Amino acid sequence: MNQPSKSELTVQDNMVVSMNYVLKVDDEIIDRSELKKPLQFIQGIGEIITGLENALYGMRIGEEKEVIVSPEDGYGMEDEEAYADIPVAEFPEDFPLEEGVSVLLRDDEGEEQEAYIIEIIDEVVHLNLNHPLAGKELFFKVSVEDLRMASEEELHHGHVHHN
């Protein structure tokens, strides 16, 4: 069986995709890959948000695309109950208690969840447990830089192994 040439490859499940991207929210660039070092992930196993992953299928090396991802296919809708209040006294003395700082919380089962400080009022830290991009429409400009089949080891481990 002949292996397809690089130019014939398209983004499919279980392929390692090397992709450059620019992410905008409300016309503001909030994230971008470095042009020298593309983002690498295994397609089809949920390493990236669903809306972007679905839009990549069939793309070829060198192809560019603009993708709009709805909140439902991105980081979800904002959960109005995903907030918490924690007394300032429960934080270490040297912790930077400032608006926007991320905090790693651990629940009773030991599961970790990231939260963000919204404000501090009357010795109480108000936290938002939603992802910072929850409820946002995401605008991506992507380009596929390289494609290859993932190795059995990469598929077993669920992530790309870098040389």
Backbone as JSON, one array per atom type, in Angstrom:
{
  "sequence": "MNQPSKSELTVQDNMVVSMNYVLKVDDEIIDRSELKKPLQFIQGIGEIITGLENALYGMRIGEEKEVIVSPEDGYGMEDEEAYADIPVAEFPEDFPLEEGVSVLLRDDEGEEQEAYIIEIIDEVVHLNLNHPLAGKELFFKVSVEDLRMASEEELHHGHVHHN",
  "N": [[0.84, -1.18, 0.0], [0.65, 2.15, -0.91], [1.98, 5.01, 0.67], [0.36, 8.11, 1.15], [1.48, 11.17, -0.39], [2.92, 14.06, 1.26], [1.59, 16.32, 0.31], [-0.86, 15.32, -0.37], [-2.09, 14.63, 1.97], [-4.73, 15.09, 4.32], [-6.4, 16.72, 7.05], [-7.33, 14.43, 9.41], [-8.86, 12.08, 11.73], [-6.72, 10.97, 14.39], [-4.37, 12.02, 13.42], [-1.35, 13.89, 13.69], [-1.5, 17.24, 13.96], [0.06, 20.16, 12.96], [-0.28, 23.45, 13.63], [-0.67, 26.88, 12.98], [-2.12, 29.74, 14.55], [-4.37, 32.5, 15.08], [-6.21, 33.96, 17.59], [-9.11, 35.73, 18.11], [-11.25, 37.71, 20.13], [-14.07, 39.63, 20.24], [-12.92, 41.39, 18.32], [-10.34, 41.71, 19.31], [-7.05, 40.58, 19.56], [-6.35, 37.8, 21.4], [-4.85, 35.56, 21.76], [-2.19, 33.75, 20.22], [-0.37, 31.52, 18.13], [3.14, 31.01, 18.12], [4.86, 31.93, 15.25], [7.12, 30.51, 14.63], [6.87, 28.19, 16.05], [4.5, 26.05, 15.75], [1.25, 25.12, 17.13], [0.8, 21.84, 18.25], [-1.17, 18.92, 18.02], [-3.22, 15.98, 18.51], [-5.55, 15.12, 16.2], [-9.05, 14.73, 16.66], [-9.28, 13.64, 19.21], [-10.07, 15.29, 21.18], [-8.27, 17.22, 22.16], [-8.27, 19.89, 21.54], [-10.69, 22.61, 21.39], [-14.02, 21.65, 20.49], [-15.43, 22.99, 18.35], [-13.39, 24.17, 16.82], [-11.79, 21.95, 16.22], [-13.58, 20.4, 14.64], [-13.8, 22.06, 12.39], [-11.38, 21.79, 11.13], [-11.15, 19.38, 9.77], [-10.26, 17.75, 6.76], [-8.63, 19.79, 5.8], [-5.59, 20.8, 4.14], [-1.95, 20.7, 4.13], [-0.54, 23.88, 4.35], [-2.89, 25.17, 3.83], [-5.17, 27.78, 4.66], [-7.66, 29.08, 6.91], [-10.57, 30.77, 8.09], [-12.32, 30.63, 11.09], [-15.28, 30.6, 12.92], [-16.23, 30.1, 16.17], [-18.83, 29.07, 18.14], [-20.0, 29.77, 21.53], [-21.06, 27.37, 22.61], [-19.66, 25.38, 21.25], [-17.16, 25.98, 21.99], [-15.84, 27.14, 24.81], [-18.05, 26.76, 26.31], [-21.2, 27.93, 27.72], [-21.54, 30.67, 30.0], [-21.77, 29.78, 33.36], [-23.99, 30.8, 35.64], [-23.98, 30.11, 38.26], [-21.47, 29.4, 38.91], [-19.61, 30.51, 40.85], [-17.69, 31.6, 43.67], [-17.11, 32.42, 47.1], [-14.45, 33.17, 49.17], [-12.88, 33.49, 52.26], [-10.36, 35.99, 52.82], [-8.45, 35.26, 54.69], [-8.02, 32.55, 54.27], [-6.18, 32.29, 52.28], [-2.7, 31.97, 51.41], [-0.27, 34.1, 53.01], [1.52, 35.35, 51.25], [0.24, 35.28, 48.83], [-0.77, 36.65, 45.71], [-3.27, 38.66, 45.91], [-5.2, 39.84, 43.71], [-7.34, 41.37, 41.29], [-8.25, 39.33, 38.56], [-6.22, 37.45, 38.85], [-5.34, 34.02, 38.67], [-6.56, 31.17, 40.47], [-6.0, 28.06, 41.92], [-8.25, 25.72, 42.85], [-9.18, 23.07, 45.09], [-11.42, 20.43, 45.31], [-13.5, 18.43, 47.58], [-13.03, 15.84, 46.71], [-10.53, 15.96, 45.73], [-10.23, 16.92, 43.2], [-9.0, 19.31, 40.9], [-9.71, 22.72, 40.12], [-9.65, 25.57, 38.12], [-9.94, 28.98, 38.98], [-10.85, 32.47, 38.87], [-9.96, 35.58, 40.28], [-12.41, 37.92, 40.91], [-13.07, 40.15, 42.43], [-12.2, 41.76, 45.55], [-13.73, 42.18, 48.52], [-14.41, 43.48, 51.67], [-12.68, 41.65, 53.12], [-13.27, 39.3, 51.8], [-12.76, 37.1, 49.13], [-13.94, 37.14, 45.94], [-14.67, 34.75, 43.58], [-14.61, 33.6, 40.18], [-15.56, 30.71, 38.65], [-15.88, 29.96, 36.06], [-14.53, 29.26, 32.77], [-12.32, 31.69, 31.39], [-13.05, 32.34, 28.77], [-15.62, 31.47, 28.51], [-18.91, 31.65, 27.23], [-18.2, 33.3, 25.16], [-17.9, 34.25, 21.71], [-15.65, 32.9, 19.44], [-13.05, 33.83, 17.25], [-11.08, 32.42, 14.93], [-8.09, 32.4, 13.0], [-6.57, 30.15, 11.09], [-3.79, 28.1, 10.05], [-2.64, 25.23, 8.46], [0.32, 23.71, 9.09], [1.79, 21.35, 9.05], [1.33, 17.8, 8.72], [0.97, 14.51, 10.0], [0.73, 10.97, 10.58], [-0.24, 9.94, 13.81], [1.82, 8.26, 16.17], [1.58, 4.9, 17.51], [2.24, 4.94, 20.19], [1.86, 7.67, 20.84], [-0.91, 7.86, 20.42], [-1.78, 6.07, 22.38], [-0.91, 7.38, 24.7], [-2.26, 9.75, 24.41], [-1.39, 12.25, 23.57], [0.85, 14.45, 21.73], [4.19, 13.49, 21.08], [7.16, 15.15, 21.37], [10.08, 15.67, 19.48]],
  "CA": [[0.0, 0.0, 0.0], [1.44, 3.37, -1.01], [1.69, 6.1, 1.59], [0.09, 9.34, 0.43], [2.51, 12.19, -0.24], [2.54, 15.12, 2.21], [0.64, 17.25, -0.32], [-2.16, 14.66, -0.47], [-2.65, 14.43, 3.3], [-5.72, 16.04, 4.84], [-6.63, 16.54, 8.49], [-8.22, 13.32, 9.74], [-8.66, 11.58, 13.09], [-5.47, 10.3, 14.74], [-3.22, 12.65, 12.78], [-0.74, 15.0, 14.4], [-1.67, 18.47, 13.2], [0.85, 21.31, 13.37], [-1.15, 24.54, 13.18], [-0.54, 28.24, 13.5], [-3.44, 30.34, 14.72], [-4.59, 33.76, 15.78], [-7.53, 33.92, 18.21], [-9.67, 37.04, 18.46], [-12.55, 37.81, 20.79], [-14.5, 41.03, 20.14], [-11.93, 42.1, 17.49], [-9.07, 41.87, 20.02], [-6.24, 39.36, 19.56], [-6.11, 37.38, 22.79], [-3.88, 34.47, 21.77], [-1.66, 33.38, 18.9], [0.79, 30.63, 18.18], [4.35, 31.64, 17.6], [5.01, 31.46, 13.87], [8.24, 29.57, 14.56], [6.54, 26.95, 16.76], [3.05, 25.82, 15.69], [0.57, 24.26, 18.09], [0.67, 20.46, 17.78], [-2.16, 18.14, 18.75], [-3.75, 14.83, 17.78], [-6.91, 15.41, 15.75], [-10.13, 13.8, 16.92], [-9.32, 13.06, 20.56], [-10.53, 16.3, 22.13], [-7.21, 18.04, 22.73], [-8.64, 21.29, 21.31], [-12.14, 22.76, 21.48], [-14.8, 20.93, 19.47], [-15.75, 23.8, 17.18], [-12.19, 24.33, 16.0], [-11.41, 20.62, 15.75], [-14.48, 20.02, 13.55], [-13.55, 22.9, 11.21], [-10.09, 21.45, 10.52], [-11.21, 18.16, 8.95], [-10.14, 17.92, 5.31], [-7.65, 20.81, 5.42], [-4.29, 20.32, 3.67], [-0.77, 21.48, 4.52], [-0.47, 25.17, 3.68], [-4.21, 25.77, 3.7], [-5.6, 28.69, 5.71], [-9.1, 29.15, 7.06], [-11.1, 31.53, 9.21], [-13.31, 29.8, 11.76], [-16.01, 31.21, 14.03], [-16.66, 29.05, 17.09], [-19.85, 29.53, 19.09], [-19.68, 29.37, 22.91], [-21.43, 25.97, 22.84], [-18.6, 24.53, 20.68], [-15.89, 26.5, 22.48], [-15.64, 26.93, 26.24], [-19.35, 26.64, 26.96], [-21.89, 29.14, 28.17], [-21.19, 31.03, 31.36], [-22.64, 29.23, 34.38], [-24.21, 31.88, 36.6], [-23.8, 29.6, 39.62], [-20.07, 28.99, 39.07], [-18.9, 31.56, 41.58], [-17.44, 31.21, 45.06], [-16.56, 33.44, 47.99], [-13.53, 32.56, 50.12], [-12.27, 34.52, 53.12], [-8.96, 36.33, 52.56], [-7.63, 34.54, 55.67], [-7.72, 31.19, 53.8], [-5.11, 32.36, 51.28], [-1.37, 32.19, 51.99], [0.04, 35.52, 53.18], [2.25, 35.9, 50.1], [-0.55, 35.09, 47.6], [-1.11, 37.94, 45.1], [-4.72, 38.84, 45.85], [-5.51, 40.93, 42.78], [-8.34, 41.05, 40.28], [-7.74, 38.67, 37.36], [-5.26, 36.4, 39.18], [-5.97, 32.7, 38.71], [-6.46, 30.43, 41.73], [-6.29, 26.64, 41.75], [-9.04, 25.21, 43.96], [-9.29, 21.6, 45.15], [-12.66, 20.07, 45.99], [-13.39, 17.37, 48.58], [-12.54, 14.62, 46.07], [-9.16, 16.2, 45.27], [-10.24, 17.43, 41.83], [-8.59, 20.71, 40.81], [-10.44, 23.59, 39.21], [-9.09, 26.92, 38.08], [-10.89, 30.07, 39.17], [-10.24, 33.78, 38.69], [-10.41, 36.57, 41.24], [-13.21, 38.99, 40.32], [-12.88, 41.32, 43.29], [-12.01, 41.48, 46.98], [-14.54, 43.13, 49.28], [-14.6, 43.16, 53.1], [-11.93, 40.45, 53.49], [-13.79, 38.13, 51.08], [-12.32, 37.01, 47.74], [-15.01, 36.66, 45.06], [-14.05, 33.98, 42.5], [-15.38, 33.12, 39.04], [-15.06, 29.39, 38.3], [-16.04, 29.75, 34.62], [-13.36, 29.53, 31.93], [-12.38, 33.11, 31.0], [-13.67, 32.5, 27.45], [-16.99, 30.94, 28.53], [-19.92, 32.59, 26.74], [-17.64, 34.16, 24.12], [-17.73, 33.76, 20.35], [-14.22, 32.89, 19.16], [-12.7, 33.97, 15.84], [-9.75, 31.88, 14.67], [-7.49, 32.31, 11.68], [-5.68, 29.0, 11.25], [-3.1, 27.56, 8.88], [-2.06, 23.92, 8.72], [1.74, 23.76, 8.72], [2.3, 20.0, 8.8], [0.46, 16.68, 9.09], [1.54, 13.16, 9.98], [-0.03, 10.04, 11.4], [0.25, 9.8, 15.18], [2.36, 6.93, 16.46], [0.77, 4.11, 18.46], [2.56, 5.43, 21.54], [1.17, 8.96, 21.01], [-2.35, 7.59, 20.57], [-1.97, 5.43, 23.68], [-0.71, 8.4, 25.74], [-3.25, 10.83, 24.21], [-0.77, 13.55, 23.27], [1.98, 14.42, 20.81], [5.54, 13.4, 21.63], [8.04, 16.05, 20.63], [11.45, 15.15, 19.32]],
  "C": [[0.88, 1.24, 0.0], [1.01, 4.37, 0.03], [1.38, 7.34, 0.76], [1.23, 10.33, 0.62], [2.0, 13.26, 0.72], [1.47, 16.03, 1.61], [-0.76, 16.65, -0.45], [-2.84, 14.48, 0.88], [-3.68, 15.5, 3.63], [-5.92, 15.74, 6.32], [-7.71, 15.48, 8.69], [-7.97, 12.92, 11.18], [-7.32, 10.87, 13.2], [-4.25, 10.82, 13.98], [-2.68, 13.72, 13.71], [-0.83, 16.21, 13.47], [-0.74, 19.52, 13.81], [0.16, 22.52, 12.78], [-0.72, 25.86, 13.81], [-1.92, 28.84, 13.59], [-3.33, 31.72, 15.34], [-6.02, 33.66, 16.31], [-7.93, 35.33, 18.6], [-11.0, 36.84, 19.17], [-12.9, 39.29, 20.76], [-13.44, 41.88, 19.44], [-10.6, 42.38, 18.2], [-8.33, 40.55, 19.98], [-5.95, 39.01, 21.02], [-5.14, 36.21, 22.88], [-3.42, 34.22, 20.34], [-0.52, 32.4, 19.1], [1.99, 31.44, 17.71], [4.57, 31.07, 16.2], [6.15, 30.47, 13.73], [7.88, 28.22, 15.18], [5.02, 26.74, 16.76], [2.54, 24.97, 16.85], [0.48, 22.87, 17.48], [-0.31, 19.71, 18.66], [-2.58, 16.97, 17.88], [-5.21, 15.12, 17.47], [-7.88, 14.32, 16.18], [-10.18, 13.21, 18.32], [-9.64, 14.11, 21.62], [-9.45, 17.13, 22.78], [-7.48, 19.54, 22.54], [-10.16, 21.38, 21.33], [-12.85, 22.18, 20.26], [-15.03, 21.73, 18.2], [-14.56, 24.0, 16.26], [-11.77, 22.99, 15.41], [-12.27, 20.21, 14.55], [-14.19, 20.8, 12.27], [-12.27, 22.51, 10.48], [-10.15, 20.24, 9.6], [-11.12, 18.5, 7.46], [-9.14, 18.98, 4.88], [-6.33, 20.15, 5.04], [-3.17, 21.2, 4.21], [-0.73, 22.75, 3.68], [-1.8, 25.87, 3.54], [-4.51, 26.65, 4.91], [-7.12, 28.75, 5.75], [-9.44, 30.07, 8.22], [-12.28, 30.75, 9.77], [-13.95, 30.61, 12.89], [-16.55, 30.07, 14.89], [-17.64, 29.65, 18.09], [-19.45, 29.1, 20.51], [-19.97, 27.89, 23.17], [-20.36, 25.01, 22.32], [-17.22, 24.98, 21.1], [-15.72, 26.14, 23.94], [-16.94, 26.92, 27.02], [-19.95, 27.99, 27.31], [-21.45, 29.43, 29.6], [-22.24, 30.48, 32.32], [-22.78, 30.29, 35.48], [-24.08, 31.42, 38.05], [-22.35, 29.22, 39.9], [-19.23, 30.11, 39.66], [-18.71, 31.09, 43.01], [-16.87, 32.4, 45.82], [-15.71, 32.73, 49.04], [-12.91, 33.68, 50.96], [-10.79, 34.73, 52.79], [-8.04, 35.52, 53.45], [-7.26, 33.13, 55.22], [-6.62, 31.15, 52.74], [-3.77, 32.53, 51.98], [-1.06, 33.7, 52.02], [0.69, 36.13, 51.95], [1.48, 35.73, 48.78], [-0.95, 36.46, 47.04], [-2.62, 38.1, 44.93], [-5.05, 40.08, 45.02], [-6.53, 40.45, 41.77], [-7.67, 40.43, 39.06], [-6.76, 37.54, 37.63], [-5.99, 35.05, 39.23], [-5.62, 31.99, 40.02], [-6.8, 28.99, 41.42], [-7.0, 26.14, 43.0], [-9.07, 23.7, 43.92], [-10.56, 21.28, 45.92], [-12.42, 18.9, 46.96], [-12.85, 16.06, 48.01], [-11.11, 14.78, 45.54], [-9.07, 16.71, 43.84], [-9.86, 18.91, 41.84], [-9.45, 21.46, 39.82], [-9.84, 24.98, 39.29], [-10.21, 27.93, 38.23], [-10.11, 31.38, 39.01], [-10.83, 34.76, 39.69], [-11.16, 37.67, 40.5], [-12.97, 40.28, 41.1], [-12.68, 40.85, 44.73], [-12.74, 42.59, 47.73], [-14.69, 42.62, 50.71], [-13.97, 41.83, 53.49], [-12.49, 39.16, 52.89], [-13.33, 38.21, 49.62], [-13.45, 36.4, 46.92], [-14.36, 36.04, 43.83], [-15.07, 33.61, 41.42], [-14.76, 31.79, 38.63], [-15.26, 29.05, 36.82], [-14.7, 29.94, 33.92], [-13.44, 30.98, 31.49], [-13.03, 33.35, 29.63], [-15.07, 31.89, 27.38], [-17.95, 32.04, 28.07], [-19.44, 33.48, 25.61], [-17.64, 33.46, 22.76], [-16.26, 33.95, 19.98], [-13.98, 32.96, 17.66], [-11.25, 33.51, 15.66], [-9.36, 32.1, 13.22], [-6.43, 31.24, 11.83], [-4.98, 28.68, 9.94], [-2.45, 26.25, 9.29], [-0.63, 23.93, 8.19], [2.31, 22.39, 8.39], [1.27, 18.99, 9.29], [1.28, 15.4, 9.07], [0.64, 12.27, 10.82], [0.59, 10.0, 12.8], [0.79, 8.39, 15.36], [1.42, 6.21, 17.43], [0.99, 4.61, 19.88], [1.85, 6.76, 21.82], [-0.33, 8.75, 21.21], [-2.65, 6.97, 21.93], [-1.86, 6.46, 24.81], [-1.67, 9.57, 25.6], [-2.65, 12.2, 24.01], [0.44, 13.35, 22.35], [3.28, 14.31, 21.59], [6.45, 14.23, 20.76], [9.43, 15.49, 20.59], [12.43, 16.01, 20.08]]
}
